[in-house]
Amino acid sequence: MLTTLSIIALLFFVAHVYLLFTSFGKKGFQKQKYLWSHITLWITGIIACGITIMYAGKSVSSVIDVFDTPAKSALLIVLALILSATAHMIVKKLVLPKYNSAA
């Protein structure tokens, strides 16, 4: 189950990166793809949180064992949200103005 959940989390993260980079294309800025890139990142955080809740303290992985309380596991969701907000601010303040002026 750990391997399956890890692969699913990895696939959601790869989808996040793909959607993020393809949000900017020849058709202009694609808001729906950009939104889904954030949603897939949040889902990745939720899956990672679930993995740590299920497997922390079971000596499956020393990294997973670090998240030995539900509060520590929830930090993975918080991290995903902070990364999402940071990326959004970078795109909004730095990328979009240059992207729109070049178009």
C-alpha positions, 0 to 999 in steps of 0.5 A, spaced: 500 500 500 505 504 501 508 503 494 502 504 491 500 511 495 507 513 493 506 512 486 500 516 486 503 521 490 508 522 485 504 521 479 500 527 482 506 531 483 508 530 475 501 532 473 502 538 477 509 540 474 506 538 467 500 542 468 504 548 471 508 549 465 503 548 459 499 553 462 503 558 458 503 556 451 501 559 444 494 560 446 496 564 452 495 563 459 490 558 460 487 559 467 484 552 468 490 548 467 493 553 472 488 552 477 488 544 476 496 545 477 495 547 484 489 542 485 494 537 483 499 539 488 494 540 494 492 533 492 499 531 493 500 534 500 494 530 502 496 523 499 503 525 503 499 527 509 495 520 509 502 516 508 505 519 514 499 518 518 498 511 516 506 509 516 509 513 521 512 510 527 512 503 524 519 503 522 518 503 514 522 509 513 526 514 517 523 520 513 516 518 514 517 516 522 519 524 522 512 525 522 510 521 528 504 526 530 498 528 526 500 535 527 506 534 524 503 530 518 498 536 517 504 540 516 505 536 509 498 539 507 500 546 510 507 546 506 503 544 499 499 550 500 505 555 502 508 552 496 502 553 492 501 560 494 508 562 493 508 559 486 502 563 485 505 570 487 511 569 483 507 567 477 502 573 478 508 578 480 513 576 475 511 571 470 505 574 467 507 581 466 513 579 462 508 573 459 503 578 457 507 584 455 511 579 450 504 577 447 
